[in-house]
Amino acid sequence: MADECIFCKIASGEIPCEAVYEDEDVFAFRDLHPGAPSHVLVIPRRHIPRITDTDDAELLGKLLIGANKVAEKEGLIEKGFRYAVNFGEHGGQLVMHVHIHVLGGRPLAWPPG
């Protein structure tokens, strides 16, 4: 765990959140500033700052499987949803811990804002 990482603190239970899904490798919780009626962040429990900082295909697959489980649990499968992974300053990454946004519950425009 990175000592100063807010997502590591959330996954460890040090900071409370509204958990949506969790397993041994993945933790998912509601975004505090949702961009859609359903907006859940799916993170690895292991601290990885950026998506390009790992080549662990098994863990990245587990993140996507966790995101799929979140979409199903949130009732998003029938009408659709979006996954987003932000990278770096221009990509809008605000927290340096890999995370997948699962967004849905309304029509989502393309391209995003």
Beta strands, then each sheet from edge to edge (+ up, - down):
strand 1: 19-22
strand 2: 26-30
strand 3: 38-44
strand 4: 81-84
strand 5: 100-104
sheet 1: 1+ 2- 3+ 5- 4+
end
